[in-house]
Amino acid sequence: QVQLVESGGGTVQPGGSLRLSCAASGFTFSNYAMRWYRQAPGKEREFVAHISKDGAGTNYPDSVKGRFTISRDNAKNTVYLQMNSLKPEDTAIYYCNRPKRFEETRDYWGQGTQVTVSS
């Protein structure tokens, strides 16, 4: 069974940093690109970061570009999200995502980890 388990969330002051982790199991991790999304109260799910299978290619929306960095360690079956210069608007539940491939019928998601940025 595919499992994605996020950790590392918490409460931090504006300008602070957090590092999120997503531990993957139940599939060949190195065969998949991975993504992070977030969802704030009352808002739709928002794309945060993408990383290619080998870690060489990344992509970010303008809202986090220059502040967040996605990385992965295929030997540990783990994807990370380093978040710096955090803002109150970054407050959300952060989810790890395995996008579906052409032959698959669904994405897979973790249960999320809460990030709160406040004074």
N, C-alpha and C positions, 0 to 999 in steps of 0.2 A: 504494500500500500504506500502510495506517495505521501510523504509527510514533510511539511515545512513549519519550522518552529522558530518564531522571532524572539529575541531577547535584547536587553540593553536599554529599553525605554526608561523614562523617569521624568522628574521635574527639574528644570534648569532655568536660571535667570537669562534675560535677553543678553545676547552676546556670548553666551556659553556654548559648550560643545557636548555632543553625545555620539557614541558609536553603537550602532545597531548591528546585530548579527542574525543570520537566518541559517539554521542548521537543516540540511536536506537529507532525506533518506528515502529508500524504496525505488530508486531509479538511478540510471547512470548520469550522474551530475554533470560531467564534462560534455555530454551530448546536447545540453540545453543552454540557450541564453536565459538570463534571469532578470527580473525587474523588481523595483520597489514602487508601491503606490501608497497614498495616504487618504484618509477621509476625516474631515472635521465635522463637528455636529451641524446638522442641517444642510450639509453640502454633499455634492456627488464625489465619488472616488476620483482622485487626481493622480496622474502619472508623475513619478518623481525621478526615476533613474532606470537606465537599461545598461546591461553589460553583455557582450558577446560570449560565446562558448569558451574561448581561450583567454578572455579578459582583455584583449587588445583593443576592442571597440566599445566606447561608452557614449551615452546620450542623456541629456538633461533638458528639462524645460527652463525657460528664462527665470522662473520664480526661484529656482535653487542653484542655477549655474554659477560657478565660482565659489559657492559655499559648501555644497555637498559633493562627496566623492564616493562612487560605488566601486567595489573591488571584489575579488573572489579568490579563494584558495581551493582549487580542485582536489588537492590531496586531502583536505579536511571536509570536503563537501559543504562548504560554507560560503555565503555571500555576505558582504558587509556594506553598511552605509555610514560613512563618516560625515557628521553634520557639524559645521562650524558657523560662527556668527549667527546663532539662532535668533529668530524673531518670534513675537507672539503669534503671528499668523502661521507659523510652522506647527502650532499645536494641532494634533490630530492623532488618530490611530494609524500606525504605519504597518503595512502588509507586504510580505514577501510573495512574489508571484512567479510561477513557471508558465510562460506563454505556451499555448498549444501549438504543435507542429501541424503540417498540412494533413497528415493522416489521423490526427487526434480530434476528438469531439469537444474537449473542454480544457480550460485552464485549471491550474491548481493554485490554492491560496493557503497561507498560514492563517492563524487566528488573530494575529496582530499584537502590537505592543504600543502602549500609550506613551506619547511624548507631549509634555506640557511645558510651555515656555511662558513664564510669568515672573513679575517682581514680588 
